[in-house]
Amino acid sequence: MTSADIVEKNIEQAMAILSSADLGGVDLVSFPENCLFLRVEATDKVSGWDITSPHLEPFKAFAKKNNIYIHLGSVPLSKNSQIYNSSLIIEPTGNLVADYSKIHLFDVDVDGERAHRESLTFAHGNLPKVVDVRGWKVGLTICYDLRFSELFLHYAKHPVDLILVPAAFTVPTGQAHWEVLLRARAIESQCYVAAAAQSGTHKGRSGAERQTYGHSLIIDPWGTKLVEAGDGLGIIKATIKKSEIEKVRRQIPMRNHRRL
C-alpha cells in the first residue's frame, strides 16, 4: 500500500486492492504496518481506536464474505489509556481473534532522514503473540522488531510455521537491510516469513511527503525469496507448505543443537 493520514482514503485503497485480487484458495491476506493510518508529518496527531471501531467493519465483512483471515499490519489501538502500534487478526467469522502490540519502537536518527521518535506517541508492547490460522502457528511482529533477533528466537523455540513482518521501512534502511534481515530471520527461525510493506511517496493532507521502501517479500525456510514486489500498489502471492518447513528442520536440526 501507499497509505497516508486520511483513514477513509486508506480504507478505500485497501478495499480496492482486495476487490481486484484473485483470492480463490487464499487463506490469509496480510497488510503493511500503518495500513489504515500513516503519519506523514512527525507533528500529526494520532488518535487511538478500539476494537469496535467502525474503521474495521469493511475488513470484518470482507473476511466473512470470502472465508479468509485478514491481518491488518498495524493500526493505532487504545488499551489501558495508552495507544499502541498494533497488528490485528480478523478470522473468517468476522471476529477479531488476536492483536499484537509492537515491542520495539522506532526511535532513530538515520543520516539523510528526519529523526523518528515513535515512543513519543506509542507505548511499548511487551509480549510476543502466536495465533492459529487453519492449523498454522503464526508469529506476529511489526517493522522495527525485525532487527531484534531475540523476538524471532522466541518464535523459533515455540516453534511457529510463519512469521509476519508488516512494515513501513525508510528508503535508506530498506536499501541496506530489508532483504538481508528478512532472509536471515527465515533461515534462523526455519520457517516462512511474509513481509507486507508500505511503498512509494506518501502525501499528507498538509502537503508534506515521506518515502517508504516497498519490496514486499515472501521467503521460505531455506531463505529463498519466493516472490518480491516492486514499488507501488498490489498483491504478491505464494503457496506455503509445511513439508518445506519439516524438510529444512530435518536437514539442519537447530532445535536439537541450541546450547545458550
C-alpha positions in Angstrom: 0.0 0.0 0.0 0.8 3.7 -0.1 -1.1 4.8 2.9 -1.3 8.4 4.3 -3.0 10.4 7.0 -6.7 10.2 5.8 -8.2 7.0 7.1 -11.1 6.9 4.7 -8.8 7.0 1.7 -6.6 4.3 3.1 -9.7 2.0 3.6 -10.8 2.8 0.0 -7.3 1.9 -1.2 -7.1 -1.3 0.8 -10.6 -2.5 -0.3 -9.9 -1.7 -3.9 -6.7 -3.9 -3.8 -8.7 -6.7 -2.1 -11.5 -6.5 -4.6 -9.2 -6.6 -7.6 -7.2 -9.6 -6.4 -7.8 -13.2 -7.3 -8.5 -14.7 -3.8 -9.5 -18.1 -4.9 -7.9 -20.6 -2.5 -6.4 -17.8 -0.3 -6.3 -18.4 3.4 -4.6 -15.3 4.7 -4.2 -11.7 3.5 -1.6 -9.5 5.2 -1.4 -5.7 5.0 1.6 -3.4 5.8 2.3 -1.5 9.0 0.2 1.7 9.3 -2.1 0.4 6.7 -5.1 2.5 7.8 -3.3 5.5 9.2 0.2 6.5 8.3 1.5 9.7 9.9 3.2 11.8 7.2 4.4 14.6 9.4 6.0 14.0 12.8 3.6 16.5 14.3 0.5 14.8 13.1 -1.8 13.8 15.9 -2.6 10.1 16.3 -5.9 9.1 17.8 -6.3 5.6 19.2 -9.1 3.2 18.1 -10.7 0.4 20.0 -11.5 -3.0 18.6 -15.1 -1.9 17.9 -14.0 1.0 15.6 -16.2 1.4 12.5 -13.0 1.6 10.5 -12.5 -2.1 10.9 -16.0 -3.1 9.7 -15.3 -3.3 6.0 -12.5 -5.8 6.7 -14.6 -7.9 9.1 -17.3 -8.1 6.4 -14.8 -8.9 3.7 -13.2 -11.7 5.8 -16.6 -13.2 6.4 -17.8 -13.0 2.8 -14.6 -14.5 1.4 -13.9 -17.0 4.2 -10.4 -15.7 4.8 -8.2 -14.4 7.6 -7.2 -10.7 7.3 -4.1 -9.4 9.0 -4.1 -5.6 9.4 -0.4 -4.9 9.7 -0.9 -2.2 12.3 -3.4 0.4 13.5 -3.3 2.8 16.4 -5.0 0.8 19.1 -6.1 2.2 22.5 -5.6 -0.1 25.5 -5.4 0.8 29.2 -5.4 4.6 28.4 -2.4 4.3 26.1 -2.0 4.0 22.3 -0.1 1.0 20.8 1.0 0.3 17.3 -0.9 -2.9 16.9 -1.5 -5.7 14.4 -5.0 -7.2 14.3 -6.1 -10.6 13.0 -9.6 -11.0 11.7 -10.9 -14.5 11.3 -13.4 -15.7 8.6 -16.3 -15.3 11.1 -15.5 -11.5 11.1 -14.3 -11.7 14.7 -11.1 -10.2 15.9 -9.1 -13.1 17.3 -5.7 -11.6 18.2 -3.8 -8.3 18.5 -0.1 -7.8 18.9 1.5 -4.5 20.1 4.8 -3.5 18.6 7.6 -4.2 21.2 10.5 -2.3 19.7 9.6 1.3 18.8 11.4 3.2 16.0 13.4 6.0 17.8 16.4 6.5 15.4 18.5 9.2 13.7 19.5 7.9 10.2 21.7 10.2 8.1 19.7 11.7 5.3 16.3 11.1 7.1 14.3 13.1 9.6 14.5 11.9 13.1 11.9 9.3 14.2 10.5 9.1 17.7 7.8 6.5 17.7 7.8 6.3 21.5 6.6 9.8 21.8 3.2 8.6 20.5 3.0 4.9 21.2 3.6 2.7 24.3 5.8 -0.3 24.0 4.2 -3.7 23.7 5.7 -6.4 25.9 4.5 -9.8 24.8 5.1 -11.9 21.6 1.9 -13.2 20.1 1.2 -16.5 18.3 -2.1 -17.1 16.5 -3.5 -20.2 14.9 -4.5 -19.8 11.3 -6.0 -23.0 10.0 -3.6 -25.2 11.8 -0.6 -23.0 11.1 1.2 -21.3 14.0 1.8 -17.7 13.0 4.1 -15.3 15.0 3.4 -11.6 14.9 6.0 -8.8 14.6 6.0 -5.2 13.2 8.7 -3.5 11.2 11.5 -2.4 13.6 11.0 -5.6 15.5 12.9 -7.2 12.6 16.2 -6.0 14.0 15.8 -7.8 17.3 16.7 -11.5 16.9 15.6 -12.4 20.4 12.0 -12.0 19.4 12.5 -14.3 16.5 14.4 -16.7 18.7 11.3 -16.9 20.9 9.2 -17.8 17.9 11.8 -20.3 16.7 11.7 -22.0 20.1 7.8 -22.1 20.0 8.1 -23.1 17.1 6.0 -21.3 14.6 5.4 -22.0 10.9 5.1 -18.4 9.6 6.2 -15.0 10.9 4.5 -11.9 9.6 6.6 -8.7 9.4 4.3 -5.8 8.2 6.5 -2.7 7.7 7.0 0.9 6.6 10.8 0.8 6.1 12.5 4.1 5.2 14.3 4.0 1.9 17.9 4.2 3.2 17.4 1.4 5.8 15.4 -0.6 3.3 18.1 -0.5 0.7 20.7 -1.5 3.2 19.0 -4.0 5.5 15.4 -5.1 4.4 16.1 -8.2 2.4 19.2 -9.4 4.3 17.4 -9.2 7.7 14.2 -10.9 6.4 16.2 -13.8 4.8 18.3 -14.2 7.9 15.2 -14.3 10.1 13.6 -17.0 7.9 16.9 -19.0 7.9 17.5 -18.9 11.7 13.8 -19.5 12.5 13.5 -22.2 9.9 10.0 -21.0 9.0 8.3 -18.9 6.3 8.5 -15.1 6.6 5.9 -12.8 4.9 6.6 -9.1 4.9 4.0 -6.7 3.6 5.5 -3.3 3.1 4.4 0.3 2.6 5.8 1.6 -0.7 6.3 4.9 -2.6 5.5 8.5 -1.9 3.1 9.2 0.9 1.4 12.6 0.6 -0.2 14.1 3.6 -3.2 16.4 3.8 -0.8 19.3 4.7 1.2 18.7 1.5 4.1 17.0 3.3 5.6 13.9 1.9 7.6 10.9 3.0 9.0 7.9 1.3 9.0 4.2 2.1 11.0 1.4 0.5 8.4 -1.2 -0.5 9.6 -4.6 -1.9 7.2 -6.8 0.0 8.7 -10.3 0.3 7.7 -13.9 1.0 10.6 -16.1 2.0 10.8 -19.8 2.6 12.5 -21.6 5.5 15.7 -22.1 3.4 15.9 -18.3 3.0 14.9 -18.4 -0.7 12.8 -15.5 -1.9 9.5 -17.0 -3.3 8.2 -13.7 -4.6 9.1 -10.0 -4.3 7.0 -6.9 -5.1 8.4 -3.8 -6.8 7.2 -0.3 -6.0 3.6 0.8 -5.9 0.3 -0.9 -5.1 -0.7 -4.5 -5.4 -0.6 -8.0 -4.0 2.1 -10.7 -4.1 1.0 -14.3 -3.5 2.6 -17.6 -2.7 1.6 -21.1 -1.6 3.5 -22.2 1.5 3.8 -25.8 2.6 4.5 -27.4 6.0 6.5 -30.1 4.2 9.2 -27.5 3.3 9.5 -26.5 7.0 9.8 -30.1 8.0 12.5 -30.8 5.3 14.7 -27.8 6.4 14.4 -28.7 10.1 15.2 -32.4 9.3 18.3 -31.5 7.4 19.6 -28.9 9.9 18.1 -29.8 13.3 18.9 -26.5 15.0 16.4 -27.0 17.8 18.4 -30.1 19.0 21.7 -28.1 18.9 20.9 -25.0 20.9 23.3 -24.5 23.8 22.6 -21.0 25.2 
